[in-house]
Amino acid sequence: DFCLSRGLGDVYKRQVFTYLSNLRIQKAKEMILTTSLFINDIALNVGYESERAFTKTFSKYEGVTPKQFRKNNSV
């Protein structure tokens, strides 16, 4: 764990947890924009145990909830 964490930190200049959270949020954004899945289903698909935890992290990264993000970016 330590070697992986340090190696990723050296390469990506951030901690493993931050890197993985960013990947999950990016995938979630793609799914929000390209599917009609419920937010709860997207949260589970990208690795969150609950919609609440997902919404909290998503809001931290994007400044809006996943539902607001979908509404703001719908065609």
C-alpha positions as CSV (number, residue, x, y, z in Angstrom):
1,D,0.0,0.0,0.0
2,F,2.7,2.4,0.9
3,C,4.7,1.8,-2.3
4,L,1.6,2.2,-4.4
5,S,0.6,5.4,-2.6
6,R,4.0,6.9,-2.8
7,G,4.5,5.9,-6.5
8,L,1.1,7.5,-7.5
9,G,1.9,10.5,-5.4
10,D,5.2,10.9,-7.2
11,V,3.7,10.5,-10.6
12,Y,0.3,12.3,-10.2
13,K,1.3,14.7,-7.4
14,R,-1.7,13.7,-5.3
15,Q,-2.7,11.0,-2.9
16,V,-4.3,7.7,-4.0
17,F,-7.7,8.5,-2.4
18,T,-7.9,11.9,-4.2
19,Y,-6.9,10.3,-7.5
20,L,-9.5,7.6,-7.2
21,S,-12.2,10.0,-6.1
22,N,-11.4,12.2,-9.1
23,L,-11.7,9.1,-11.5
24,R,-15.0,8.1,-9.9
25,I,-16.4,11.6,-10.3
26,Q,-15.3,11.9,-13.9
27,K,-16.9,8.6,-14.7
28,A,-20.1,9.6,-12.9
29,K,-20.2,12.9,-14.8
30,E,-20.0,11.0,-18.0
31,M,-22.8,8.6,-16.9
32,I,-25.0,11.5,-15.7
33,L,-24.7,13.2,-19.1
34,T,-25.0,10.1,-21.3
35,T,-27.5,7.8,-19.5
36,S,-30.9,8.1,-17.9
37,L,-29.8,6.0,-14.9
38,F,-31.0,7.2,-11.4
39,I,-28.3,9.0,-9.4
40,N,-28.3,6.2,-6.9
41,D,-27.5,3.6,-9.6
42,I,-24.7,5.8,-10.9
43,A,-23.3,6.1,-7.4
44,L,-23.2,2.4,-7.0
45,N,-21.7,1.9,-10.5
46,V,-18.8,4.1,-9.7
47,G,-18.1,2.6,-6.4
48,Y,-19.9,4.5,-3.7
49,E,-21.8,2.6,-1.0
50,S,-24.6,5.2,-0.8
51,E,-26.1,8.0,-2.8
52,R,-25.5,10.3,0.2
53,A,-21.7,9.7,0.2
54,F,-21.6,10.1,-3.6
55,T,-23.6,13.4,-3.5
56,K,-21.3,14.8,-0.8
57,T,-18.2,14.0,-2.7
58,F,-19.6,15.0,-6.1
59,S,-20.7,18.4,-4.6
60,K,-17.2,18.9,-3.2
61,Y,-15.6,18.4,-6.6
62,E,-18.2,20.1,-8.8
63,G,-19.9,22.7,-6.6
64,V,-23.4,21.3,-7.4
65,T,-25.3,18.1,-6.6
66,P,-25.4,15.3,-9.2
67,K,-29.1,16.1,-9.9
68,Q,-28.3,19.8,-10.4
69,F,-25.4,18.9,-12.7
70,R,-27.7,16.8,-14.8
71,K,-30.4,19.5,-14.9
72,N,-27.8,22.3,-15.7
73,N,-26.3,20.2,-18.6
74,S,-29.4,18.7,-20.1
75,V,-30.2,19.5,-23.7
